């Protein structure tokens, strides 16, 4: 029987997210400008409406598509922030409880090591469930916020498509760069932001977990870098702003959890 862990579940949720992204991106043509005549339900109901919003806000900012992209990025991130904070809190709670019960879990697994018959596996499962109940531990709790996040993915993907497929964006400058051309400096900023974000996400993890998550800390900035060096600057601008928001969001989430944890410990001491 396959050993179920928090990280096994993470791979399953990540796989579902990748499938969703592929399905949605397959519903539209990335090489065609978006307009009212674009075919496909995803283009018509999601991408086109985001394109209209981008243009509308740009007119509000005197034609600045850069400020329009920044503002919409922040609005989207603020909208999904409660889900992200909840997931971070659940994940940290699971990590703390895992540290407490891990010695007992290791003892149970050692007890049944090498025993592959159904009876032994069933007994091991029962002992594990009993251990979980004693400590009020749910190993999947850290991913209770994943479903709402998957639901939000079409919004993020649609915004990404709208930025890339709204022709008016490419004709404008913002700060020192042209939104329709590749910009090396902005690409490097996006890479740096996502590298910092990956390091911040490791705060509070034990050594074993840090090693397991270290690969993503390299893959994420590399992927952002490859795309940023090949895509118009409007996209790394979107990624850089979103990455900065995630850094502060992660720091706030962990600070809130640690504050809540200290309060609980203080109350337990008084009791």
N, C-alpha and C positions, 0 to 999 in steps of 0.2 A: 504494500500500500504506500502511495506517495506521501511523504512527510509534508504536512501543511504548515506553512509559516506565514508570518506577516508579509515577507518579501515575495513568497509564492503568489499571494493575493495581489500584491502590487503589480507583478508581471501580468496577471490576468486582467486587471483594470487597465493597465497601459496598453495591452493588446486590443482591448475593446475600443479604447480611445483612438488608436492608430487606424483600426477598421473604419470607425466613424469618419475620421478625417479623409480617408481614401474614398469612401462612398460619396461624401459631400463634394470633394474636389473633382470627382469624376462626373458630377452632375453639371459641370460648367466648363466652358472653354477659356482657359487662362489667357489665350492669345487674342481674344476678341474684345474690343471695347464694350462696356456695358451701356445699354440704353433701354428705352421702353419696349423695343422690339426684340430684345434678347429672349431666346427660347429657354425652356427648362424651368421647373418650379423653383429651384434654389436661386437661380439668377433673378427670376421675376420677383419673388417675394422677399428675398434677403439681400442679395448683392445690389440690385438696382436701388432699393430703398436706402441702403447705406450710402450709395453714391449720391443720391439726392440730398441726404443729410450733410455729407461732406461739402457739397457745393453750397448748400444753404448757409452753413456756419462760416464758410470761407467768405461769402458775401458780407456776413455780419462783421468779419474781421478785415474789411476793406480788401477782399480778394486774397487773403493769406491762407493758402491751403495747408501750410505748415502748422499754424495755430489751430486750424480746424482739426487736423489729424491728432494733435496733442490733446485737445479738449475731449474729443470722442474717445480716445484711448483711456483717458483718466475716468470718464463717465462709465465706460464698460468695466474697468477694473474696480471702481467703487461699487458697482452693482453686484459683482460676484465676490467682493471682499468678505461678506459674512460667511459664505460657504468655505472660503479658504481659511479663515480664522478658525472655524469649527473643525475643519480637517486637521489643521496644525495642532490644535488643542487636544483632539482625540489621539493623534499620533504620539504626542508627548506623554499623555496619560498611559498609553499602551507601553511605551518604552520604559517608563518608571516602574510599572507593575511587572513588566518582563524581567527587569533586573532583580526583583524580589523573588519571583517564583522560578527563575531559570535553574537554580541548583536542584530544586525538586523535579523540574521537568527533565533535567539531565539524568537524574537518578532513575526516573521511570523508564526513560529511553534505554538506559544502560541495562536495566532489569530485563527488558524484552529484546535486547540486541541479539540478532541472529534467529529470532523466533518469527517465522514467516507464516505459520499456520493461522487460519481464520480465527480460531479460538483465542490464541495469544494476542493477535492484533485487536480483537474485540475487547479483551480485558485491558489492553494498554489504552485504547480509546476511552474506556469507562473511567480509568484512573486519571487520565488527562482531563476529562470533563469534570470529574469530582474536584480536581485541583483548581480548575478554572472557577468553579462555583464557590469554592472556599475563599478565593481571593477576589471574587466578583470581577473576573477578568474575561474580556472579549477580545481575542486577538485580531478580529476584523474591524474593531471599532474605529481604528485610525482611518479607515476608508469609507466611513459612513457618509462623508461629504463628497465622495467621488461621483455618485450618480447625479447630484445637482450640477457638478462641474461638467460632466459629459453632456448634460442638457444645454449648458451654456456654450459648448464648443461651436455649434453652428453660427452663433453670433460673432465669435472671434474670427472664424474662418471667413464669414461673409464680409467682415470689415477688411480683412486682409485682401480678399478678392477685389473689393470696391476700390481700395487704394491703388492696386496694380492695374485695374481696368478702367479707371476714370481718366480719359485723355487730358482733360483740363489741368490735372495735377502736374503733368510732365512739363508744362509750359511755364511754370512759376519757380521763382527762387525763394529760398528761406534761409535766413542767417547768411552763411558763407557759401552755401551749396545750391545746386539746381535739383529740384525734387525729381526730375525725370532722368537724371544721370547718376552714374555710380560715383560715390564720394569715399575716398580711402579713409579720411579722418573720421567721418561718421561711422564707417564700418568698424574701425578700430575702437571707437567709443562703445558701439553695440557689443563687441566681443568682450571688452573690459567689464561692462555692466553685467553681462551674463556670467562672467567668471566670478565676479564678486557675489552675485546672487547665489551661485552654486556653493560658494564658501559659507555664506551666511546660513544657508539651509542646513549645514552640518553642525551648527552651534547646538550644543546640548546632547548630541549623539555620543554613544560610547565608541570605543576604538573599532570594535567589530562592525558596527553599523556604518561608521565613517568609511571604512574600507569598502563595504558593499556599495555605498552610494558614490564612491569616488569616481567611478567610471562615468556616471552621468555628469559629474562636475567638469569632465573634459569634453564629453560628446556635445553637450549643449552649446558651449561657446564656439566650438569648432563648426557645428552646423550653422549657427547664426553667422559666423564669419564667412563661410563658403557662400551663403546666400547673399550676404551684404555686399560682398565683392563682385557679385554678378547681377544684382537687382538694382533698380532705381533707388535713389537716396530716400524717397518717401517711405520705403519699407524699413530700412534700418532705423529711421527716425521713430517709427511706430514701435519697433522692437526695443530700442533704447529707452523710450519713455515707459513702456510696459515693464521692462526689466527693473528700472529705478523704482517704480511703484511697488514691485514685488519684494525688493530689498527692504523697504520701509515696512511693508505689510508683514513680512516674516519677522522682523525685529519687534514690531508691535505685538504680534501674535504670541511670540515667546515671552515677551515681557508680561503680558496679561496672564499667561499661564503660570509663570513663576510667582507672580503676585498672588494669584488665587491659591497656589500651592502653599505659600507661606502662611496665608490666612487659615487654611485648613489645618496646617501643622500647629499653629498657635492655638486654635480652638481645641485640638486633640490634647494638647499639653494642659490646658485649663480644665478639661474634663477629667 
